[in-house]
């Protein structure tokens, strides 16, 4: 999971969602320019990467979707709540798509005991740990919610592990030797470019380095 801070919508924009809510408009009928506008807002907010795996997202709406973190089937109040919306890789309604990961795999699953494991929580990233070979686990082995979350979103899918392993392997042969240089390398993987885009899997590499060299960076 990648941390994605949520913004407060301008009043004129919030009014669009409020009207949808008060008129009981079905979310499946929310399309066209209005939905495209919110896609763009989410992409900008998330620095153009998936809120769950961190892969780079394109502006093509057929290759991503707006995921309701608290599923529509379980949270009628969250259907039109922008704070509950995140851009996720994978188009909606493609259950037989291979691989199915992130919001596409999550579907209607949620844990009613969950209060803070959500991409908009600044501490969410550090509850996960990435290994040298691309696997993802709970940073704390007793954190059952994270373990279940990884399983339900299929974040250890073979293709995700392959891509994470490849990018981690690519940096290991050129790791800097000093603490300051390691800090700079972590910052480089977390930075965004001039267009506001984060690096694909950038938070994965930063997390990996922070875990590997945490004792040096205190």
C-alpha positions in Angstrom: 0.0 0.0 0.0 1.2 3.5 -0.8 0.4 6.5 1.3 -1.9 8.9 -0.6 -3.0 12.0 1.2 -6.6 13.0 0.5 -7.4 16.6 -0.3 -10.5 18.6 0.7 -12.5 19.2 -2.4 -13.5 22.8 -3.4 -17.1 23.5 -2.4 -18.3 23.7 -6.0 -16.7 20.2 -6.7 -18.1 18.7 -3.5 -21.6 19.9 -4.6 -21.5 17.5 -7.5 -21.1 14.5 -5.2 -23.6 15.9 -2.7 -26.2 16.2 -5.5 -25.5 12.6 -6.6 -26.0 11.5 -3.0 -29.3 13.4 -2.3 -30.8 12.3 -5.7 -29.8 8.7 -4.9 -28.0 8.4 -8.2 -26.6 4.9 -8.7 -22.8 4.9 -8.9 -22.9 2.7 -12.0 -24.6 5.5 -13.8 -21.8 8.0 -12.9 -19.8 8.3 -16.1 -18.7 10.7 -18.8 -17.0 14.0 -18.2 -17.9 14.2 -14.5 -16.4 10.9 -13.7 -13.4 11.7 -15.9 -12.8 14.8 -13.9 -12.6 12.9 -10.6 -10.3 10.3 -12.3 -7.9 13.2 -13.0 -8.2 14.5 -9.4 -7.3 11.1 -8.0 -4.4 10.7 -10.4 -2.9 14.0 -9.4 -3.5 13.3 -5.7 -1.8 9.9 -5.9 1.0 11.1 -8.1 -0.2 8.9 -10.9 0.4 5.6 -9.2 -2.0 2.9 -7.9 -2.9 3.4 -4.2 -2.2 -0.3 -3.4 0.7 -1.6 -5.5 2.3 1.7 -6.6 2.5 0.8 -10.3 2.4 3.8 -12.7 -1.2 4.6 -13.9 -2.0 6.0 -17.3 -4.9 8.4 -17.9 -6.7 5.6 -19.8 -9.8 4.9 -17.8 -10.1 1.4 -19.2 -6.9 0.4 -17.4 -7.7 1.8 -14.0 -10.8 2.4 -11.9 -12.0 4.4 -8.9 -12.0 2.0 -6.0 -14.2 2.4 -3.0 -12.0 1.4 -0.1 -15.0 0.8 2.0 -17.1 -1.2 -0.6 -20.3 0.2 -1.9 -22.2 -2.9 -0.8 -21.2 -2.3 2.9 -21.1 1.4 3.1 -24.0 3.4 1.6 -22.6 6.6 3.1 -19.2 6.0 1.4 -20.5 5.6 -2.1 -20.3 9.4 -2.8 -17.6 10.1 -0.2 -14.4 11.3 -2.0 -12.3 10.4 1.0 -13.3 6.8 0.3 -12.2 6.9 -3.3 -8.8 5.8 -4.6 -7.4 5.2 -8.1 -6.5 1.6 -8.5 -4.9 -0.4 -11.4 -7.2 -2.8 -13.1 -10.6 -2.0 -14.8 -13.7 -2.8 -12.7 -15.9 -5.8 -13.4 -13.0 -7.9 -14.8 -13.1 -10.9 -12.4 -11.6 -13.2 -14.9 -8.8 -10.9 -15.8 -5.3 -12.4 -15.1 -3.8 -11.2 -12.9 -6.5 -9.7 -10.6 -4.8 -7.5 -8.0 -5.4 -4.4 -5.9 -8.9 -3.0 -5.9 -9.9 -5.4 -8.7 -9.1 -8.4 -6.5 -10.4 -6.7 -3.3 -13.9 -6.5 -4.6 -16.4 -6.3 -1.8 -14.0 -7.5 0.9 -13.5 -5.4 4.0 -12.6 -6.0 7.6 -15.1 -4.4 10.0 -12.4 -4.2 12.6 -10.2 -2.1 10.4 -10.0 1.6 11.5 -6.7 2.9 10.1 -5.3 0.6 7.4 -6.2 2.8 4.5 -4.0 4.6 1.9 -4.8 8.0 3.3 -3.2 7.1 6.7 0.3 8.4 6.7 1.5 5.4 8.6 0.1 2.7 6.3 3.2 2.1 4.2 5.4 1.1 7.2 3.0 -1.7 8.2 4.3 -3.6 5.0 7.7 -4.9 4.2 9.2 -5.8 0.8 11.8 -8.5 0.4 14.8 -8.8 -1.8 12.9 -11.2 -4.1 9.8 -9.0 -4.5 7.6 -10.6 -1.8 5.5 -8.4 0.5 4.7 -9.3 4.1 3.5 -7.6 7.3 6.3 -5.6 8.9 5.0 -7.0 12.2 4.3 -10.8 11.8 1.5 -10.5 14.4 -0.3 -7.9 12.3 -3.0 -10.2 11.0 -5.0 -7.4 9.3 -2.0 -6.6 7.0 -1.5 -10.3 6.2 -5.1 -10.7 5.3 -5.0 -7.5 3.3 -2.1 -8.7 1.2 -4.0 -11.9 0.5 -7.3 -10.3 -0.4 -5.7 -7.8 -2.7 -3.4 -10.4 -4.2 -0.4 -8.2 -3.6 2.0 -11.2 -3.8 0.8 -12.0 -7.4 3.6 -13.5 -9.4 3.7 -10.5 -11.8 3.9 -8.0 -9.0 6.7 -10.0 -7.3 8.6 -10.2 -10.6 8.4 -6.5 -11.2 9.4 -5.6 -7.6 12.3 -8.1 -7.6 13.6 -6.7 -10.9 13.6 -3.1 -9.7 15.1 -4.0 -6.3 17.8 -6.1 -8.0 18.6 -3.2 -10.4 19.6 -0.9 -7.5 21.4 -3.4 -5.3 24.6 -3.4 -7.4 24.9 0.4 -7.3 23.9 1.2 -3.7 25.8 4.2 -2.2 28.1 3.5 0.7 27.5 6.4 3.0 24.5 7.1 5.3 23.9 10.5 3.6 23.9 9.0 0.2 21.5 6.2 1.2 19.2 8.9 2.6 19.4 10.7 -0.7 18.7 7.5 -2.6 15.6 6.9 -0.5 14.4 10.5 -1.2 15.1 10.0 -4.9 12.7 7.1 -5.0 10.0 9.0 -3.2 10.3 12.2 -5.2 7.9 13.2 -8.0 8.9 14.6 -11.4 7.9 18.0 -12.9 4.6 16.6 -14.0 3.7 15.4 -10.5 4.3 11.8 -11.2 5.9 9.4 -8.8 8.2 6.5 -9.9 6.5 3.2 -10.6 7.0 1.1 -7.4 9.1 4.0 -6.0 7.6 3.6 -2.5 8.6 -0.1 -2.7 12.2 0.6 -3.2 12.2 3.4 -0.6 10.6 1.0 1.9 13.1 -1.7 1.1 16.0 0.6 1.6 14.6 2.0 4.8 14.2 -1.5 6.2 17.6 -2.7 5.0 19.5 0.3 6.4 17.2 1.4 9.2 19.9 0.9 11.8 22.1 3.3 9.9 19.5 5.9 9.4 18.4 6.5 13.0 
